[in-house]
Amino acid sequence: MEIIKEKFIDKVFGDEVEYVIIKDKEEKILIFQYANKINIIKIDTVKDLVENLIECKLLSEYLKDTIDEQDDYIEELENQADIYNEEE
């Protein structure tokens, strides 16, 4: 059994994230804590890991685009409310 401990500063929130990979002949497990929650991910194959990474990236981009659209819509509503209040 091999245990690998690493850490890095995440680019989203700037927090230090520590993780552990436990490897043996049968499986690999990734363990990390974030937001007071322990996450355990079983890594079946490198292919599965890469696909999961790609899906997370796509979801992240989708959510970022959605937030940007909502921000624009909120700004538009605020501008309309300002115009309405000026008319009174």
All heavy atoms as an XYZ file, in Angstrom:
742
protein
N       0.844     -1.169      0.000
C       0.000      0.000      0.000
C       0.898      1.244      0.000
O       1.878      1.313      0.716
C      -0.903      0.010      1.229
C      -1.794      1.226      1.268
S      -2.844      1.365      2.725
C      -3.757     -0.128      2.693
N       0.512      2.197     -0.836
C       1.254      3.456     -0.945
C       0.322      4.610     -0.572
O      -0.829      4.659     -1.006
C       1.764      3.634     -2.378
C       2.555      4.893     -2.579
C       3.044      5.062     -4.010
O       2.735      4.205     -4.866
O       3.708      6.066     -4.266
N       0.830      5.525      0.238
C       0.053      6.700      0.643
C       0.803      7.949      0.193
O       1.974      8.137      0.519
C      -0.165      6.733      2.166
C      -0.961      5.495      2.597
C      -0.870      8.023      2.579
C      -1.114      5.353      4.088
N       0.115      8.781     -0.579
C       0.706     10.012     -1.105
C      -0.069     11.187     -0.526
O      -1.290     11.274     -0.675
C       0.629     10.044     -2.646
C       1.341      8.825     -3.227
C       1.206     11.342     -3.184
C       1.052      8.597     -4.692
N       0.631     12.104      0.146
C       0.003     13.300      0.716
C       0.514     14.516     -0.053
O       1.709     14.658     -0.271
C       0.358     13.452      2.191
C      -0.192     12.363      3.084
C       0.377     12.490      4.472
C      -0.683     12.967      5.412
N      -0.199     13.069      6.805
N      -0.408     15.363     -0.454
C      -0.055     16.583     -1.191
C      -0.959     17.717     -0.744
O      -1.975     17.488     -0.074
C      -0.231     16.373     -2.704
C       0.692     15.366     -3.331
C       2.128     15.835     -3.443
O       2.370     17.062     -3.422
O       3.002     14.971     -3.538
N      -0.606     18.937     -1.140
C      -1.471     20.085     -0.894
C      -1.198     21.131     -1.962
O      -0.144     21.130     -2.613
C      -1.269     20.654      0.503
C       0.122     21.150      0.796
C       0.202     21.622      2.230
C       1.636     21.936      2.600
N       1.770     22.339      3.984
N      -2.181     22.014     -2.165
C      -2.042     23.088     -3.132
C      -2.994     24.212     -2.755
O      -3.900     24.028     -1.929
C      -2.331     22.587     -4.562
C      -3.770     22.204     -4.795
C      -4.657     23.083     -5.398
C      -4.238     20.952     -4.404
C      -5.983     22.729     -5.607
C      -5.565     20.584     -4.611
C      -6.433     21.480     -5.219
N      -2.819     25.370     -3.347
C      -3.718     26.499     -3.159
C      -4.708     26.486     -4.325
O      -4.314     26.561     -5.477
C      -2.960     27.840     -3.135
C      -1.868     27.843     -2.058
C      -3.927     29.004     -2.955
C      -2.371     27.719     -0.641
N      -5.996     26.361     -3.991
C      -6.979     26.296     -5.082
C      -7.162     27.685     -5.689
O      -7.040     28.699     -5.020
C      -8.297     25.685     -4.614
C      -9.246     26.678     -3.998
O      -9.989     27.315     -4.758
O      -9.252     26.800     -2.760
N      -7.429     27.710     -6.992
C      -7.503     28.960     -7.742
C      -8.857     29.646     -7.629
O      -8.999     30.797     -8.022
C      -7.170     28.701     -9.209
C      -5.746     28.256     -9.403
C      -5.448     27.891    -10.830
C      -4.030     27.385    -10.931
N      -3.784     26.607    -12.124
N      -9.853     28.969     -7.096
C     -11.191     29.553     -6.997
C     -11.310     30.425     -5.753
O     -11.671     31.594     -5.837
C     -12.274     28.446     -6.981
C     -13.649     29.045     -6.804
C     -12.202     27.618     -8.257
N     -10.975     29.878     -4.587
C     -11.139     30.602     -3.334
C      -9.812     30.962     -2.664
O      -9.790     31.697     -1.684
C     -11.994     29.794     -2.358
C     -13.371     29.503     -2.881
C     -13.713     28.227     -3.273
C     -14.310     30.505     -2.997
C     -14.985     27.949     -3.761
C     -15.579     30.250     -3.484
C     -15.916     28.971     -3.868
N      -8.716     30.428     -3.181
C      -7.410     30.731     -2.599
C      -7.121     29.966     -1.322
O      -6.219     30.330     -0.570
N      -7.884     28.910     -1.064
C      -7.689     28.106      0.141
C      -6.652     27.007     -0.104
O      -6.491     26.526     -1.221
C      -8.997     27.435      0.564
C     -10.058     28.433      0.987
O      -9.698     29.547      1.399
O     -11.250     28.085      0.904
N      -5.983     26.617      0.967
C      -5.072     25.486      0.867
C      -5.894     24.200      0.975
O      -6.707     24.044      1.888
C      -4.032     25.524      1.985
C      -3.031     24.389      1.898
C      -1.950     24.491      2.947
O      -2.225     24.060      4.081
O      -0.866     25.006      2.642
N      -5.699     23.318      0.025
C      -6.410     22.043     -0.002
C      -5.372     20.926      0.132
O      -4.400     20.883     -0.614
C      -7.203     21.857     -1.321
C      -7.888     20.502     -1.345
C      -8.208     22.980     -1.512
N      -5.582     20.079      1.124
C      -4.712     18.917      1.301
C      -5.467     17.681      0.843
O      -6.684     17.583      1.023
C      -4.333     18.761      2.766
C      -3.481     19.902      3.282
C      -3.066     19.698      4.722
O      -2.309     18.741      4.977
O      -3.512     20.477      5.571
N      -4.734     16.763      0.242
C      -5.370     15.519     -0.191
C      -4.423     14.350      0.001
O      -3.212     14.512      0.112
C      -5.854     15.602     -1.637
C      -4.765     15.792     -2.670
C      -4.187     14.691     -3.294
C      -4.322     17.055     -3.026
C      -3.196     14.859     -4.248
C      -3.339     17.231     -3.966
C      -2.778     16.135     -4.587
O      -1.787     16.306     -5.529
N      -5.015     13.178      0.057
C      -4.268     11.939      0.230
C      -4.749     10.963     -0.827
O      -5.951     10.836     -1.072
C      -4.501     11.338      1.640
C      -3.823      9.986      1.768
C      -4.035     12.282      2.722
N      -3.809     10.306     -1.459
C      -4.138      9.221     -2.385
C      -3.614      7.928     -1.758
O      -2.438      7.840     -1.402
C      -3.513      9.434     -3.773
C      -4.068     10.710     -4.409
C      -3.778      8.220     -4.668
C      -3.428     11.078     -5.723
N      -4.505      6.974     -1.643
C      -4.131      5.671     -1.110
C      -4.205      4.679     -2.264
O      -5.247      4.535     -2.897
C      -5.074      5.244      0.035
C      -5.027      6.294      1.154
C      -4.711      3.857      0.543
C      -6.060      6.099      2.230
N      -3.072      4.037     -2.528
C      -3.014      3.087     -3.646
C      -2.603      1.717     -3.131
O      -1.696      1.583     -2.327
C      -1.983      3.529     -4.688
C      -2.283      4.850     -5.334
C      -1.448      5.144     -6.569
C       0.027      5.186     -6.365
N       0.770      5.635     -7.560
N      -3.302      0.727     -3.618
C      -2.844     -0.642     -3.443
C      -3.077     -1.372     -4.756
O      -3.436     -0.752     -5.751
C      -3.506     -1.325     -2.235
C      -5.007     -1.511     -2.389
O      -5.535     -1.373     -3.502
O      -5.656     -1.804     -1.365
N      -2.907     -2.652     -4.770
C      -3.021     -3.395     -6.032
C      -4.429     -3.364     -6.618
O      -4.592     -3.382     -7.827
C      -2.585     -4.843     -5.816
C      -1.114     -4.988     -5.555
C      -0.731     -6.426     -5.350
C       0.746     -6.522     -5.044
N       1.182     -7.887     -4.799
N      -5.426     -3.314     -5.768
C      -6.808     -3.389     -6.244
C      -7.416     -2.043     -6.601
O      -8.223     -1.941     -7.518
C      -7.704     -4.071     -5.194
C      -7.471     -5.561     -5.057
C      -6.312     -5.862     -4.113
O      -6.173     -5.163     -3.092
O      -5.537     -6.774     -4.405
N      -7.089     -0.973     -5.850
C      -7.780      0.293     -6.075
C      -6.952      1.498     -5.647
O      -5.936      1.364     -4.972
C      -9.124      0.306     -5.341
C      -9.011      0.185     -3.845
C     -10.370      0.054     -3.162
O     -11.393      0.089     -3.848
O     -10.379     -0.082     -1.940
N      -7.441      2.655     -6.075
C      -6.872      3.933     -5.679
C      -8.001      4.768     -5.113
O      -9.106      4.799     -5.669
C      -6.263      4.654     -6.869
C      -5.110      3.930     -7.500
C      -4.632      4.671     -8.732
C      -3.712      3.760     -9.494
N      -3.952      3.726    -10.901
N      -7.733      5.441     -4.009
C      -8.751      6.266     -3.368
C      -8.164      7.642     -3.108
O      -7.045      7.771     -2.602
C      -9.227      5.639     -2.048
C      -9.869      4.285     -2.321
C     -10.189      6.567     -1.322
C     -10.218      3.506     -1.083
N      -8.920      8.668     -3.459
C      -8.553     10.059     -3.219
C      -9.413     10.564     -2.071
O     -10.639     10.426     -2.096
C      -8.799     10.895     -4.475
C      -8.711     12.404     -4.338
C      -7.297     12.840     -3.968
C      -9.169     13.075     -5.609
N      -8.775     11.160     -1.062
C      -9.487     11.698      0.097
C      -9.058     13.145      0.285
O      -7.859     13.450      0.282
C      -9.171     10.902      1.381
C      -9.517      9.425      1.192
C      -9.901     11.504      2.581
C      -9.035      8.544      2.322
N     -10.045     14.046      0.414
C      -9.733     15.439      0.721
C     -10.875     16.047      1.515
O     -12.003     15.563      1.480
C      -9.441     16.251     -0.545
C     -10.618     16.426     -1.465
C     -11.395     17.567     -1.409
C     -10.936     15.449     -2.387
C     -12.476     17.726     -2.267
C     -12.014     15.603     -3.254
C     -12.784     16.743     -3.188
N     -10.543     17.093      2.250
C     -11.556     17.799      3.031
C     -11.718     19.190      2.454
O     -10.747     19.851      2.102
C     -11.146     17.920      4.492
C     -12.142     18.710      5.308
C     -11.642     19.073      6.686
O     -10.577     18.657      7.093
N     -12.412     19.852      7.391
N     -12.972     19.632      2.365
C     -13.240     20.991      1.925
C     -14.580     21.427      2.505
O     -15.527     20.647      2.494
C     -13.245     21.098      0.394
C     -13.062     22.518     -0.063
C     -11.801     23.094     -0.069
C     -14.140     23.287     -0.430
C     -11.616     24.405     -0.447
C     -13.965     24.603     -0.813
C     -12.704     25.160     -0.824
O     -12.535     26.463     -1.186
N     -14.649     22.629      3.013
C     -15.870     23.191      3.606
C     -16.414     22.251      4.687
O     -17.601     21.931      4.716
C     -16.911     23.481      2.536
N     -15.523     21.797      5.562
C     -15.887     20.919      6.679
C     -16.560     19.625      6.230
O     -17.383     19.064      6.946
C     -16.785     21.661      7.675
C     -16.050     22.796      8.335
O     -14.866     22.688      8.648
N     -16.736     23.906      8.526
N     -16.215     19.179      5.056
C     -16.780     17.935      4.528
C     -15.636     17.075      3.998
O     -14.773     17.566      3.274
C     -17.762     18.253      3.398
C     -18.435     17.058      2.805
C     -19.404     17.474      1.718
C     -20.004     16.276      1.040
N     -20.861     16.639     -0.080
N     -15.631     15.814      4.364
C     -14.619     14.884      3.874
C     -15.150     14.226      2.608
O     -16.255     13.703      2.577
C     -14.269     13.822      4.927
C     -13.614     14.497      6.125
C     -13.363     12.752      4.337
C     -13.336     13.572      7.284
N     -14.359     14.298      1.554
C     -14.735     13.734      0.258
C     -13.861     12.518     -0.025
O     -12.638     12.593      0.115
C     -14.532     14.776     -0.846
C     -15.417     15.987     -0.640
O     -16.554     15.992     -1.049
N     -14.892     17.018      0.019
N     -14.489     11.445     -0.420
C     -13.775     10.217     -0.755
C     -14.166      9.831     -2.177
O     -15.344      9.658     -2.475
C     -14.106      9.076      0.222
C     -13.732      9.496      1.652
C     -13.404      7.789     -0.188
C     -14.198      8.546      2.717
N     -13.160      9.723     -3.025
C     -13.406      9.384     -4.423
C     -12.602      8.137     -4.773
O     -11.378      8.119     -4.631
C     -13.000     10.547     -5.355
C     -13.806     11.802     -4.996
C     -13.195     10.159     -6.815
C     -13.333     13.055     -5.700
N     -13.305      7.134     -5.219
C     -12.640      5.910     -5.677
C     -12.244      6.112     -7.136
O     -13.063      6.492     -7.966
C     -13.567      4.709     -5.541
C     -12.915      3.411     -5.931
C     -13.851      2.237     -5.735
C     -13.188      0.979     -6.233
N     -14.093     -0.148     -6.250
N     -10.989      5.869     -7.429
C     -10.466      6.038     -8.781
C     -10.323      4.644     -9.393
O      -9.435      3.884     -9.024
C      -9.098      6.757     -8.775
C      -9.220      8.103     -8.074
C      -8.563      6.907    -10.183
C      -7.882      8.771     -7.777
N     -11.223      4.331    -10.309
C     -11.168      3.010    -10.927
C     -10.052      2.939    -11.966
O      -9.224      2.040    -11.946
C     -12.514      2.651    -11.559
C     -13.591      2.452    -10.498
O     -13.280      1.877     -9.444
O     -14.729      2.880    -10.727
N     -10.066      3.900    -12.900
C      -9.038      3.936    -13.941
C      -8.669      5.393    -14.203
O      -9.400      6.313    -13.836
C      -9.556      3.335    -15.268
O     -10.618      4.149    -15.754
C     -10.021      1.895    -15.089
N      -7.564      5.589    -14.866
C      -7.148      6.935    -15.253
C      -8.189      7.529    -16.203
O      -8.519      8.714    -16.126
C      -5.743      6.926    -15.905
C      -5.396      8.290    -16.460
C      -4.694      6.474    -14.901
N      -8.757      6.706    -17.055
C      -9.801      7.162    -17.984
C     -10.981      7.753    -17.216
O     -11.481      8.826    -17.550
C     -10.258      5.998    -18.860
C     -11.358      6.339    -19.849
C     -11.767      5.083    -20.633
C     -12.841      5.343    -21.639
N     -14.169      5.506    -21.071
N     -11.432      7.063    -16.173
C     -12.536      7.567    -15.352
C     -12.166      8.892    -14.686
O     -12.983      9.811    -14.616
C     -12.919      6.552    -14.266
C     -13.525      5.291    -14.828
O     -14.113      5.353    -15.926
O     -13.410      4.240    -14.167
N     -10.946      8.980    -14.206
C     -10.484     10.202    -13.554
C     -10.461     11.371    -14.537
O     -10.931     12.468    -14.229
C      -9.093      9.990    -12.949
C      -8.513     11.141    -12.145
C      -9.399     11.487    -10.955
C      -7.114     10.805    -11.685
N      -9.959     11.142    -15.730
C      -9.897     12.190    -16.753
C     -11.310     12.609    -17.166
O     -11.606     13.808    -17.290
C      -9.070     11.728    -17.977
C      -9.232     12.677    -19.134
C      -7.614     11.579    -17.589
N     -12.200     11.656    -17.352
C     -13.579     11.981    -17.728
C     -14.261     12.797    -16.629
O     -14.977     13.761    -16.910
C     -14.361     10.710    -18.037
C     -13.938     10.065    -19.339
C     -14.597      8.728    -19.587
O     -15.412      8.258    -18.743
O     -14.286      8.112    -20.630
N     -14.030     12.432    -15.373
C     -14.592     13.168    -14.247
C     -14.041     14.595    -14.217
O     -14.788     15.559    -13.996
C     -14.271     12.435    -12.940
C     -15.072     12.946    -11.783
O     -15.616     14.041    -11.804
N     -15.129     12.161    -10.723
N     -12.765     14.756    -14.470
C     -12.137     16.072    -14.508
C     -12.743     16.935    -15.616
O     -13.071     18.102    -15.397
C     -10.625     15.930    -14.731
C      -9.842     17.211    -14.928
C      -9.863     18.048    -13.667
C      -8.417     16.895    -15.336
N     -12.932     16.363    -16.779
C     -13.528     17.093    -17.903
C     -14.962     17.500    -17.572
O     -15.365     18.640    -17.816
C     -13.465     16.256    -19.196
C     -12.010     16.134    -19.655
C     -14.323     16.876    -20.295
C     -11.787     15.120    -20.752
N     -15.742     16.585    -17.002
C     -17.110     16.906    -16.624
C     -17.147     18.033    -15.594
O     -17.998     18.928    -15.686
C     -17.817     15.669    -16.070
C     -18.152     14.642    -17.136
C     -18.723     13.361    -16.555
O     -18.663     13.163    -15.311
O     -19.219     12.544    -17.338
N     -16.252     18.021    -14.638
C     -16.193     19.090    -13.627
C     -15.846     20.425    -14.270
O     -16.424     21.462    -13.919
C     -15.179     18.742    -12.545
S     -15.726     17.442    -11.430
N     -14.935     20.423    -15.196
C     -14.565     21.651    -15.908
C     -15.741     22.190    -16.708
O     -16.030     23.395    -16.685
C     -13.357     21.379    -16.818
C     -12.923     22.535    -17.665
C     -12.387     23.687    -16.827
C     -11.854     24.785    -17.733
N     -11.580     26.002    -17.010
N     -16.453     21.319    -17.418
C     -17.616     21.741    -18.190
C     -18.706     22.301    -17.276
O     -19.309     23.337    -17.581
C     -18.160     20.572    -19.017
C     -17.243     20.052    -20.125
C     -17.838     18.791    -20.749
C     -16.985     21.108    -21.171
N     -18.951     21.645    -16.159
C     -19.944     22.127    -15.207
C     -19.530     23.477    -14.630
O     -20.354     24.389    -14.516
C     -20.148     21.109    -14.086
C     -21.122     21.515    -12.985
C     -22.521     21.775    -13.551
C     -21.162     20.454    -11.898
N     -18.271     23.612    -14.312
C     -17.763     24.878    -13.783
C     -17.979     26.020    -14.770
O     -18.438     27.109    -14.398
C     -16.273     24.737    -13.461
O     -15.720     25.966    -13.082
N     -17.670     25.790    -16.031
C     -17.865     26.816    -17.067
C     -19.347     27.143    -17.246
O     -19.722     28.304    -17.393
C     -17.265     26.357    -18.396
C     -15.748     26.308    -18.403
C     -15.108     27.672    -18.182
O     -15.590     28.668    -18.752
O     -14.118     27.735    -17.427
N     -20.192     26.123    -17.222
C     -21.638     26.336    -17.354
C     -22.150     27.194    -16.196
O     -22.916     28.144    -16.405
C     -22.367     24.988    -17.388
C     -23.863     25.122    -17.258
C     -24.629     25.540    -18.344
C     -24.496     24.844    -16.050
C     -26.008     25.679    -18.222
C     -25.876     24.985    -15.926
C     -26.617     25.407    -17.013
O     -27.971     25.550    -16.887
N     -21.742     26.856    -14.975
C     -22.194     27.624    -13.814
C     -21.668     29.055    -13.850
O     -22.390     29.992    -13.499
C     -21.771     26.921    -12.523
C     -22.447     25.580    -12.255
C     -21.845     24.901    -11.033
C     -23.946     25.748    -12.098
N     -20.443     29.246    -14.290
C     -19.880     30.589    -14.412
C     -20.682     31.402    -15.421
O     -21.029     32.558    -15.165
C     -18.414     30.524    -14.836
C     -17.742     31.867    -14.961
C     -16.304     31.718    -15.456
C     -15.666     33.034    -15.756
N     -16.343     33.835    -16.756
N     -20.993     30.820    -16.561
C     -21.794     31.509    -17.579
C     -23.187     31.848    -17.042
O     -23.713     32.935    -17.291
C     -21.916     30.660    -18.847
C     -20.598     30.535    -19.610
O     -19.674     31.327    -19.333
O     -20.508     29.633    -20.459
N     -23.792     30.925    -16.300
C     -25.117     31.157    -15.725
C     -25.074     32.314    -14.732
O     -25.956     33.186    -14.740
C     -25.640     29.886    -15.038
O     -25.710     28.834    -16.005
C     -27.011     30.102    -14.429
N     -24.059     32.354    -13.897
C     -23.913     33.445    -12.931
C     -23.728     34.771    -13.651
O     -24.333     35.784    -13.268
C     -22.741     33.161    -11.964
C     -23.113     32.024    -11.023
C     -22.353     34.415    -11.181
C     -21.967     31.488    -10.207
N     -22.913     34.792    -14.703
C     -22.713     36.022    -15.477
C     -24.030     36.508    -16.084
O     -24.333     37.702    -16.047
C     -21.668     35.821    -16.574
C     -20.255     35.659    -16.024
O     -20.025     36.005    -14.844
O     -19.392     35.175    -16.786
N     -24.816     35.586    -16.632
C     -26.117     35.948    -17.213
C     -27.054     36.501    -16.139
O     -27.761     37.487    -16.371
C     -26.752     34.738    -17.890
C     -26.079     34.308    -19.174
C     -26.629     33.000    -19.723
O     -27.644     32.488    -19.189
O     -26.024     32.480    -20.679
N     -27.058     35.890    -14.969
C     -27.920     36.362    -13.887
C     -27.477     37.742    -13.401
O     -28.314     38.593    -13.103
C     -27.930     35.356    -12.737
C     -28.683     34.093    -13.067
C     -28.644     33.075    -11.944
O     -27.854     33.187    -11.008
N     -29.496     32.066    -12.032
N     -26.176     37.964    -13.317
C     -25.660     39.278    -12.924
C     -26.106     40.347    -13.911
O     -26.514     41.444    -13.507
C     -24.130     39.268    -12.812
C     -23.628     38.570    -11.561
O     -24.433     38.360    -10.624
O     -22.426     38.233    -11.525
N     -26.028     40.040    -15.201
C     -26.470     40.993    -16.225
C     -27.960     41.277    -16.092
O     -28.394     42.432    -16.199
C     -26.167     40.464    -17.636
C     -24.680     40.404    -17.944
O     -23.891     41.049    -17.220
O     -24.309     39.697    -18.904
N     -28.750     40.244    -15.841
C     -30.192     40.403    -15.705
C     -30.528     41.243    -14.465
O     -31.396     42.124    -14.518
C     -30.865     39.034    -15.634
C     -32.372     39.094    -15.550
C     -33.128     39.632    -16.583
C     -33.033     38.623    -14.418
C     -34.515     39.697    -16.504
C     -34.416     38.684    -14.332
C     -35.150     39.226    -15.381
O     -36.518     39.286    -15.288
N     -29.842     40.988    -13.363
C     -30.065     41.764    -12.133
C     -29.718     43.223    -12.360
O     -30.453     44.121    -11.932
C     -29.250     41.169    -10.961
C     -29.848     39.834    -10.540
C     -29.187     42.141     -9.784
C     -28.992     39.034     -9.580
N     -28.615     43.480    -13.042
C     -28.221     44.858    -13.343
C     -29.284     45.547    -14.212
O     -29.633     46.704    -13.984
C     -26.866     44.873    -14.059
C     -26.309     46.251    -14.263
C     -24.911     46.223    -14.860
O     -24.143     45.301    -14.542
O     -24.615     47.126    -15.645
N     -29.815     44.815    -15.184
C     -30.867     45.360    -16.040
C     -32.114     45.705    -15.214
O     -32.715     46.768    -15.386
C     -31.212     44.340    -17.132
C     -32.283     44.776    -18.096
C     -32.606     43.683    -19.103
O     -31.661     42.993    -19.558
O     -33.800     43.515    -19.414
N     -32.501     44.820    -14.304
C     -33.657     45.073    -13.450
C     -33.417     46.278    -12.528
O     -34.324     47.081    -12.297
C     -33.995     43.835    -12.617
C     -34.554     42.637    -13.381
C     -34.731     41.443    -12.442
C     -35.872     42.987    -14.047
N     -32.196     46.383    -11.996
C     -31.869     47.526    -11.145
C     -31.950     48.833    -11.927
O     -32.451     49.836    -11.410
C     -30.480     47.355    -10.532
C     -30.428     46.295     -9.454
C     -29.014     46.002     -8.971
O     -28.025     46.372     -9.666
O     -28.895     45.385     -7.892
N     -31.470     48.817    -13.173
C     -31.546     50.015    -14.012
C     -33.001     50.381    -14.300
O     -33.361     51.557    -14.279
C     -30.778     49.824    -15.321
C     -29.280     49.777    -15.102
O     -28.767     50.267    -14.103
N     -28.569     49.159    -16.033
N     -33.836     49.391    -14.563
C     -35.255     49.646    -14.804
C     -35.922     50.208    -13.549
O     -36.742     51.114    -13.630
C     -35.966     48.371    -15.247
C     -35.604     47.924    -16.637
C     -36.251     46.590    -17.013
O     -36.970     45.986    -16.222
N     -35.980     46.137    -18.226
N     -35.545     49.687    -12.377
C     -36.107     50.174    -11.134
C     -35.682     51.606    -10.875
O     -36.476     52.431    -10.413
C     -35.673     49.277     -9.963
N     -34.433     51.960    -11.210
C     -33.953     53.336    -11.050
C     -34.734     54.277    -11.947
O     -35.123     55.379    -11.521
C     -32.457     53.429    -11.372
C     -31.583     52.761    -10.324
O     -32.088     52.505     -9.198
O     -30.397     52.478    -10.616
N     -34.993     53.871    -13.186
C     -35.749     54.697    -14.127
C     -37.175     54.881    -13.597
O     -37.721     55.981    -13.607
C     -35.766     54.062    -15.537
C     -34.359     54.133    -16.151
C     -36.788     54.746    -16.435
C     -34.211     53.346    -17.443
N     -37.769     53.810    -13.088
C     -39.136     53.864    -12.554
C     -39.194     54.819    -11.346
O     -40.103     55.619    -11.224
C     -39.607     52.473    -12.172
C     -40.982     52.446    -11.542
C     -42.114     52.635    -12.327
C     -41.140     52.263    -10.184
C     -43.380     52.635    -11.760
C     -42.397     52.259     -9.601
C     -43.513     52.450    -10.410
O     -44.764     52.439     -9.834
N     -38.184     54.730    -10.464
C     -38.157     55.582     -9.271
C     -37.939     57.041     -9.644
O     -38.435     57.931     -8.951
C     -37.088     55.107     -8.293
C     -37.464     53.798     -7.621
O     -38.634     53.482     -7.472
N     -36.459     53.042     -7.227
N     -37.204     57.323    -10.688
C     -36.965     58.705    -11.123
C     -38.236     59.329    -11.685
O     -38.441     60.537    -11.598
C     -35.846     58.755    -12.171
C     -34.479     58.470    -11.607
C     -33.404     58.401    -12.685
O     -33.713     58.624    -13.876
O     -32.256     58.114    -12.319
N     -39.118     58.518    -12.271
C     -40.353     59.013    -12.853
C     -41.359     59.431    -11.797
O     -42.258     60.210    -12.050
C     -40.974     57.958    -13.779
C     -40.176     57.700    -15.031
C     -40.734     56.567    -15.875
O     -41.727     55.922    -15.450
O     -40.187     56.317    -16.956
N     -41.245     58.924    -10.589
C     -42.216     59.226     -9.537
C     -42.042     60.592     -8.993
O     -41.420     61.400     -8.815
C     -42.099     58.208     -8.405
C     -42.584     56.858     -8.820
C     -42.482     55.831     -7.688
O     -41.912     56.104     -6.630
O     -43.002     54.732     -7.876
